[in-house]
Amino acid sequence: MRTLLNALLFLAISSLYAQNTIHGEVLDASNNDKLTFVNIYLPDLEQGTSTDENGIFSLENLPSGSYNVLFSMIGYETQSIKIVIPISTAIKIELVPSAIEMESIIISTPFHKLQRDNVMKVEQKSIKSLKSKGAVTLADGITNIAGVESVTTGMSIGKPVIRGLSSNRVLVYTQGVRLENQQFGSEHGLGVNHAGIESVEVIKGPASLLYGSDALGGVLYLNPERFAENGKSSGDFSGNYFSNTQGFNTNAGYKTSENNWKFLFRGSLAEHSDYNTEDYRVTNTRFREQDFKAGVGYQISKFKTEFRYNVNHSKLGIPEELGEQSTNRTPLLPYQDITNHVLSSKSTLFFDNSRLDINLGYIYNDRKEFEEEHHHDEDDEHDEHEEDEHDDHEDEEHHDEDHDDDILAAALHMKLKTANYDIKYNLPQLGKFETIVGVQGMHQTNANYGEEQLIPDATTNDFGILGTSHIHFEKADVQIGARFDTRTIDVLDGLNKSFNSFNGAFGVKTDIAKNLTVRLNLASGFRAPNLSELTSEGSHEGSNRYEIGNENLKSEQNFQTDLSLEFQNEHLELFANGFYNKINNYIFLSPDGSVINDDPVYNYLQDDAKLYGGEFGFHLHPHPIDWLHFESSFEMVTGKNDDDDDSYLPLIPANTLTNMVRVEFNKSWFNDGYAFVKLLTAFDQNNVSTFETNTGGYSLLSAGFGGVVSVFSNDLQITISGNNLTNKTYINHLSRLKADGIFNMGRNINLGFTYKL
């Protein structure tokens, strides 16, 4: 592999200084006016510019090859064209006025197309739009995406749920690499802060073709903020205040690009006290989060590379029962102290009409959980790991000043270290075929240092090989692909397991009538059992049960059918997405009626399961009042075991209906203005598993407005939003505090600003 990479690097360097230029103009299709400040972006090259006052643009120092060029501007339909560089003629683009929101390139799928050109259905939302709705955390914000929910423990801990599947059945990607942070645990959240993230993409359904094991339920793909355009610099700082938790989050960033080099830095801090309901504050839902991101990039004609680093440190209270009523922000016992490091490298070598993408990642998750009954004399004293003692030092600020650090020790202390790679070669386009082949893999070690042990010390290795093609026909686009994966798990105490799987996918997109598009996708996926499911033997304090693993578990294997219908014209958008997901060897916990150490005993078992449902909705912006928007969506999912009783699966979100009225406006002193009123209705969830209780329905009213004003010749964005404005007392079916009858958050007013320098 090293010899191959060296040879490819040599070929690239031999033609580094071959420079190409593209230029052209952008006009309004309705009146032929020249358009100023149109965004022009080449996603494959990550280079862009904008038109000048005469509608003219120019981009230099481009490698030869075939590339998509994206033209976008507010108030116009986004346009994507394919060009072959070098090109000697000027490009002339006419943009069509439209009230439809600007589209962006989908990054999580391999061919990097606009969603309307994509065969797979992918939901994409900007972090800006999620924050404008008053989201407290990233895990809270993603619940505004159709088909996505979150299993929560208070406000600080949230796990993404895609169409009823979560934990190790949903993969999270950040900075282009797979995020590993002990996601098997019911109280193990994302560990990623929204600062420095530009947008979120969601692949619903099996994505094993693209990502391998654990993408059985879907993928949450977090796109980092872009570097500055060449020759430009920018900075910003922002702050948000949340009335319910009397909390705040702040962040500041700076980025610059000059002479082929790019740099960016961003830091953020968030602190919240216990969240409030109409009747009480929920004890120990308080938390503190610090986050720092940095990046450096270098780009020349035939080669580009970037390195990014993110460190996130969180101290999260774990609520158990109602107690102290205060607005203190220092977590009580028990609490988690987590430091997550993500280092990623993303490089591309450009050849004539082809390219090689190399993504490398290293994730270091240092997780501690503190409880009252544990003492310092046994902390971090496992002889087997003396070589890692230099990693064990933690700064005093990581420990609560209200606790006696001399007598506290981590009851649970796990270090998860993951190195992964993703190498893809984009072959030269052959007629109607765009084809990508690649290899992906992961090497992961887990080590224990605390007094308790949830999962044993172990090493996991993944390797996968894949191929996929996008075929352009006159009236349809087809995508096909196949993949083989192998995973080995070696436990220190002697258990050795190996899992293999072959998966494939087929999709087609076509227009069956004017403005009516249909997408049909068929895909298989798999998930190898995790360490907890294979090897658990002991009390799980967070779940109050004694769990027993099963080393004979087989891989979960699923097959999903997705059908999507979309109608879109200048003033109306309709969509209907339906799915049926059949899972063989579905792994679940079941009690056997016995008790150990006062905890009920649960065993890991397997049975076949099925999930089905979909999302349906419309978006109306009537002529001639295009500034007025009516939006409505309905989401539903049902999950069942394929047993004799046809019983329901646990943690399936309730059906929900969302209705929103939104207005957009621009004034001479107030730009990009908006206001909205939203009513979310969750229906009764009576389709529950044997060990769950029914959950009543509820309706939540939200509203907000915002816009941009000029302050000292710079843009100041202001947002004000309110959630649960009627202060409704309710319990979400996916709240882990539901068993104790503890309500979700009450009324919350969010005040926010972002000032750009």
N, C-alpha and C positions, 0 to 999 in steps of 0.2 A: 504493500500500500504506500509506504514512504517513497519508494522508487517511482511509482506512478505519479504521485503528487509532485515530486521534484521535476519529472519530465514535463508535466503540464505547466508548472510554474515557469520553466525555461521557455516553453513555447509562447507563454503569455508575455514574458519580459522581452523576448526578441522583437515584439511589435508594439511595445508600450507607447511609442511616440507617434503612432499613426493617429492623426487627429481628423475628425469629421465635424461638420457644422450643419445644423438644420435651422431654417428661418422661415418666416411666413407672416400672415396676418389673420386676425379673427374679426368676423363681422356679425352683425345682427341679421338673422335670416329674414326678419319681417320688414326691415326698412333699409338694410345695407349700411347701417351706421357702423363706424369703427368702435370696437369694444375695448375699454381700458381696464386694466387689472384682472384680466382673465388668467386663471391659473393653468399653467402647462406643466405636466409632470410625466416623467417616464419611470414607472414603478420598478421595472427590472433594473434600471441604473440608479434609481433613487436620486435623480437629478431633476431640477425644475426651474422655472422662471415665470414671469408674468408679462403681459403685453404692456407697451408704453401708451402714451396719450394718443398715438396714431394707430393703435391696434396691432403694432408690430412686435414680434418676439424673435429671439435668436438664442440658440444653445450651442456651445462649442465643446471641443475635446470629447467627442463621443466615439465609442468603438463601433466598428462595422458589425452588422447583424440585423436581425428582424426584431422590432420592438413595438409594444403598444404605447401610444401617446394619448394622454388624458387631458381634455379641455373642460374646465368647470368654472362656473360663476353663479353666484346667487341670482335667482330669477330666470335661469336658463337651464335647459336640459343638458346634462353632462354628456359629452361625446367622446368616444374612444375610437381611434383609428390605428391601423397597423402600417408601419413604414419600414422600408429596407434601407439601411444606412450602408454606404454613402448614397445620398440623394442630391441631385443637382438642381432640381426645380424648387421653387418656393411652395410652401404649403398654404392653402387657402381653406379656412374653416368658417362655416356659417352656423352659429348657435341659434337654436329655436327657443323663443321665450316660453317659460313654463313655470307653473306654481309648484311643481313637484320638487321635493327636496333634492339637493345635490347628491349624486351617487359617488361612492369611493370605490377604489379597487379592493377586491377581497384578497387578503393576504394569506389566510389560513388554508386555502386550496391551492394546488400547485401551479395552475396556469395564470393566476393573477389577472382576473377579468372583472369587469363590472358585474354586479349581481344580475342584472338583466341578461347578461351574456353567459352567466355561469350555469352549468348543468345541475350542480348541487344547490339546494336551497340553504342559504346561509344568512342568519340575522346579524346585522351590524348596527351598533349604536356608538356614538361618540361619548366620551367621558363628560364632555361639556353638557350634553343633553341630559345625562343621568344625574349630574350634580344639580342642574337647574330644577330638578324635581325634589330636592331636599334630602338626597341620600346621605346617610351618616357615614357609611363605609362602602367599599367596593362591593362586598357581598350583599349589602342592602341595595345598591344601585342596580345590580344585574337582574333583580326581580322585576324591573320595568321592561325587560325583554320578553316577548311572547314565547311561551313554552319553557321559561326558566324560573325556578323558585330557589329557595334556600332553606336548608335545615339549620336552625339557629339555636344558640344557647345565649340568651341575652342579645345585646347589640354588637358585641365585639367578635363573636365566633359565629361564622356562617359558612356553610358548605353548599356549593352549587348543585342544584337538582335540574336535570334536563329530562323532561317528559317522564318523570317518575323515577329516574335512576340517579344515583349520587355516589359519593365516596370513591372507591377505586374503580367504579364503572364510568367515571367522567374524568378526562384528562384536562389539565390546565397547562397552557403554554404561555411563557412570558419571556420577552427578549429573544424570541425565536427558539427557545429550548424548553424541554419538558420540565415542569416544576414538580419536585418530589419533596414532600414535607410531612411524611407519616399520615397521609390522607385517609388511612384505614380507620383512624380514631373518630368516634362520634363527636368529640369535642376539639377536633383539630381543624382550625379554620384555614382560610386561604394563605395568610401570611404575606400578602401583597397589598401595597398601598396604591390608591388611584393616582397619586401625584406622579407625573412623568409618564402616564399612560394616555395615549391619544384616543384609542377606540377599543371596543370589545366586539369580537366576532364569536358566534355560536354555531357550531355544526351539530345538528340534532340527529341523533341516530348513530349507528356503527360507523366509525371512521378508522377502523383497524387497517384498511388499505393504506392510509396516509401516515398513521401513527403507531400501529402495532397494538400490543396488549394494553388493556385498561381503557381503550377508547370505545368500548362496547356500547356505552350509552350516549357518547357525544364528546365534544371538545369545546372548552372555553379558551379562546385565543386572545391574549392581551397584546395589542400593538403598542410598542413604545413610541414616545414622541419623536418626530423627525428631527434630524440635524438642521441647522440653518442653511439656507441657500448660499452658494459660493459668493464670497465677498460681502456677506451680510452678518450682522450681529443683532441679538435681541435679548431682552431680559423681562422678567415679570415677577410679581409677588402677589399672593392672594391670602385671604382669610375668610373663615366661616365661623359663625356663632350659632349654637343650637340651644334653644330655650329649654327644651325638655331635660337635657342632661347638664345644662349650664356648662356645656363643653365647647371646644373650639378645635379647628384644625387650620394650620397655616402651611404655606410652602412658598419657596422662592427658587427661581432658576435662571440660568444664563447660558446662552449658546452662541457660538461664533464659527465662521467658516472662512478660510482664506488660504490661497495657494495650495489647494487640494487637501488641506487638513481641516478637520471638523472637531469641535469640542462642545460638550454640554455638561452641566452640573445642575442638580436639583436636590434640595433638602426639604423635609417636612416634619411637622410635629403635630400630634393630636392628643388631647386629653378630655376625658368625659367622666362625669360622676354617674351614679346609679340612675337608670332611666326611671321616669315617673309615669304612673297611671293615675286615674281619677281618685283611687283609694289609697295608694301607697307607692313608695319607691321600692324597686326590686333590688334587694341587698346584694352587693358584690357583682353587679353588672358593669361596674366602673372599669376603665382601662386607659392605658397610655401607650402610644405608638410613635416611634421615631423611624424615619426612613431617609436614606440617602441614595441617589442614583448619579452615575457619571458615565460618560461615553467619550470615545475618541475614534475618529474615522479618517481614513486616507483613501483617496481615489485618483486614479489616472486613467488614461484611455482604455486600457485593456484589463485593468485590475482595480477592485475596490475591496476594502476591508473595514471592519469596525469592531471595537471591543466595548462592552458595556459591563458595568458592575452595579449591583444593588445590594445594600445591606438594610435589613428591616429588623428592628428590635421592638418587641411588644411585651408588655406586662398586662395580663388579662385576668380579671377576677372570674372565678367560677362560682356562679350562684348555686346555692343548695336549698335554702329556705329563707323566708322573710325574717329579718332581724333588724339590725341597726338602720335607722332612718336618718340619712344625712346626705350632704352634697359633697362629701370628701371625694377626692379623685384617686387616693392611694388604695390599691386593691387590698382586700382582706384575705386571710387564709380561707380556703385554698386558692391558689392562683398559679397561672402559667407564666414562665419567663422564657421567651423564645427569641433566638437570634437566627435569622435566615440570610445566608449569603448566596447570591446568584451571579456567577461570572460567565459571560457568553462571548463568543467570537463568531462573526459572520463574514465570510469572504466569498467573492465571486471572481472567477477567471473567465474572461470573454475571448471566444474564438470567433472565426468567421461563421456566423449563423448558428452558433451553439454556445453553451456556457456550462461551467461547473460551479455549483453552489456547495460550500462547505460550512456547516454550522456546528460549533463545538460548545459544550456547556459543562460547568461544574457547579453543583449545588451543595451547600453545607448547611444542614438544618440541625441546630443545637437546641434541644427542647428540654426544659426543666419544669417540673410541677412540685409545688411546695404544699405540705400539709402540717398540721400542728404537732402530730405525735412523733415526728422524725427529728433527729438530733445530728449535730455536726460531726460527731466522732466517726461516722461511717461514710462521709461524703467523698465521692470520687476516689475510692480506694480499691479498685479492682486491679490486682497485680497483672492481669492479662493485658492491660492497656497502659502500662507505664510509659510506653513510647508516645502516648498522646497527652501526657500530663501538661505539657506546655499549652495545650488548647483549652485546659480547664479553667484557666484564670478568667474571672469575670470582674469587671469594674464595679466598685462599691455602689455606683449609682444604679446598678441593676437591681439592688436590693432595697426594699422598702425601709425608709428611715423609722417607721413606726414598729418594725419588727426587730428583734434582737438577732442580728446576723450571726453572732457567735454561736447561737443554739439552733439556727435554722439550717437545714440541708435539704437538697432535692430528694424527695421520696422517689420521684421518677426522673431519670436523666438519660436521654437517648441522643446519640449523635448519628445522623444519617448523612452519608457522603455519597454523592452521585456524579459520575462523569458520563456524559452522553455525547453522541455524534450523529449527524444527519448529513449525508453526502448525496447530492442528486446531480445527475448530468442531463441537461436539456439538449436532446439531439437536434440536429438540423431538421427543419420542417420538410417533410416529404409529401408534396401535394396537399391533400386534405388533413394529413396527420401531424399533430404536435405530440411528441412523446417524451416522457421522462422516465429514467431508470435510476435506482438509488439503493443505498444501504443505510440502515439505522441501527443503533445499538446503545447499550447502557451497561455500566459496571457500577454496582451499588453495594455499600457495606453499612450494616447497622451494628452499633455497639452500645451496651448498657453500662452506666456508671452509678446509678441510683440504688436505693435499697429495694425498690420494687422492680419488677420486670413484666412488661406487657407482652413483648415479643422478644425472642432470643437474638443473640448475636448471630449474624448470618451475612452471606454474600449472594447477591443476585446478579446474573448476567443475561442480557437480552441481545439477540441479533436478528435482524430482519432484512429481507431483500424484496424490492418491489419494482413494478413497472406499470405505467398508466399512460393512456393516450386520449387526446381530445381530437375528435374527428369532425370536420366541418362539411356538412352536406348543404345542398342548396336550400332546403326547407327545414333542416333539423341539425342539431348538434348532439353528438354522442360521446360519452366518456366511458371507457372500460379500463379495468385494471385487475391485477392479481398480486398476491404477496404471500411469502412464507416466513414464519417466525419460529424461533425457539427461545425458551427461557429455562435457565437452570437456577435452582435455589439450593445453596449449601449452608446448612445450619451447623454451628460450632459443635453442638452435642452429637452430631452424626447423621441427621436426616438429610438426605440428598434427593431432590425431586427435579424432574425434567418434564417440560410441557412443550408441545409442538402444535402448530396450527397453520392451515392454508386458508386464505380468505380471498374473496373477490368482490367486485362491484361493477354494476352496469347502470348507466343513466342516460336519459334522452330528454332533450328540451326542444319544443317546436311550437310554432304559432298555429293553432287550429282554427282561428278566425281572426279578423282584424282586431288588434289590441288584446287578444286573448291568448295567453301562453300556458302551456301545460308542461310540467316536469314530472317524470317518473324515474325513481331511483330504487334499485334493488341492491342490497349490500349485506354481507355477512361480517361478523365481528367476534372477538373472543376476549376472555379475561382469565389469566391464570390465577389460582387461589393465592391470596396474600399470606404473609407470615402469621398474622393473627388467626386467620381461618385454619391454617394447617397446624399451628403449634401452641395455641393458647392453653394455659393451665393455671388458673388462678382468678382472684377477684378483680373485677374491673370497677375501680372506685367510682368513675364518672357515671357508670351505668347501673351501679348497685346490683351486680350479678356476678356469679362465678361462671366463667366461660371455659369450655373445653373444646380444643381444636380437633380437627379430623385430618390426619395425614393421608387419608385415602381419597380426598376430594379430587374431582376431575375439573378440567377447565370449563368455564361457562362458554357456550357457543350460541350465537344468535343469528337470526336472519330477519331483516326488516324491509318492509315495503313502504315507500313514501310516494304520495301523489299530491302534487301542488298545482292549483289553478289560480291564475292571476289575470285580472282584467285591469287595464290602465289606459285612460285617455287624459286629456289636458286637465280635467276637473274631477275625475273620479278614479279611485283605486279600490278594487275588490280582491280579496284573497281567501282561499280555502286550502288548508294543509291537513291532510289526513295520513295516519301511519298505523301499521300493525307490526308489532315486534314480538317474535317468538324466541324465547330463551331456553335452551336446553341446559340442564345441570345447574339451575339457579341456586346459589348458595344463600342460606338463611339460618338464623338462630332460632332454636326451639327449646322450651323448658322441658325437663324430664320429670318434674315433680319432686325432686330431692333438694336438700339444702346443705350447703357447706359454709362454715364460718358465718352463719346467719344470712347468707346470700342464696337466692334460688339458683339452681344449676341450669345453665343453658348450653346446648350442644349445637355444633355446626352441622347442618344437614343439607341435602340437595334434592331438588325436584324441578320439573319443568315449569315454566311460567310464561305468561303472555301479557303484553301491555298494548293498549290501543287508544286512539283519540286523535286530537289535532287542535289547530288554531284557525279561527275564522274571523273575518273582519272587513271593515271598509274605511276609506278616508275620502271625505268629500270637501272640495274647496270650490264652491260654486262660482260661475261666471255671472257678473263681472266683479264680484267681491272676492277676489282670490286671496285676500288677506284673512278671510274667515275659514277656519278648518273645523270640520266635525270628524271625530275619529271614534271608532268602536271596535272592540275585539272580544272574542270569547275563546277561552282555553279550557280543554278538558282532557283528562287521562284516566284510564281505568287499568289497574294491575291485578292479575289473578294468578294463583297457583293452578297448575294443571293436575290437581289431585282429585280424589273422588268427590270431595265437598266443593270443589271449585272456589276455594276460599280466597279472600283478597290479600294482596301484598301490603306490607306496612309502609308508612311514610310516603303515601301517594297524595300529592297536593289536591285540594278541593278545586272544583270547577270555578272559574272566575269570569266575570263580565266587567270590562272596563269601558267607560264612556268619557270622552273628553271634548271640550270646546276650546279652541285655541285661536288667538288672533295674533297677527304680525303687523308691524307698522314701522315706519321710519319718519322721523322729524328732523328738522335742521339741527337740533341740539341733542337728539336722542335717536341713535341708530340701532338697527337690528333689534328693535323692540318686540316684545312678545308678552302675552298674558294667557293663562289657561285656568280652567276649572276641570277637575277630574273626579269622577265617582267610581270607585272600585267596589264591586260586590262579589264576595266569596260566598258560595252556596254551602248548604249543609254537607258535611262529609260523613255519610253513613256507610260507605263502602270501606270498612276498616278490617284489619287483620284480627285474628282471634285475641291478640294481646293488646289491642288498642281500644279506646273508647271513641264514640262518635264526637264530632266537633260541630258546634252550631255555626250558622252563617252570620255574616255581618256586612255592613257597608261603610266605607271610609271615604270622607270628602277631603280633597286636596285642592290647593289653588296656589298660583304664583305669578310673578311677572318679573321682567328684567330688560336690560338693554345696555347700550354703550354711550357714554358721554365723554367729551374731550376735556381733560384736565391737564393744564400746562403742556398742551399740544400732544398729549399722549392719550391712548384709549383707557378708560376706566369702565370695566364691565360690572354691573350691579345686578344681583339676583335676590329676590325675596320670595320665599315659598313657605307654605304651611301644610303639614300632613296631619291627618286625623283631626280635622278642625273642630269636629263636634265632641272631641275627647271621649270617643266610644271605648267602652271596656269590652275587649274581645280576646280570643285566643286563636292564633294561627295553628292549623293542624300539624305543621312541621316544626313547631316550637318544642324544644326538649324540656321546657318548663311546663308544658301542658299537663303532665302527670301530677304536678303539684297544684294545679289550678291557678297558676300565676299568669296574669294578663300580659299582653304585648304592650308596646309603648303607647302612651297617650298622646295628647296634642303636642306638636313640635313645630316651632317657628324657626326657620333658617334664614339668617342674613349673611350674604356673601358678597365679596368683591374680588376682582382681579385687575391689577394695574400693570399695563405693559410699558416697558421702558424702550 
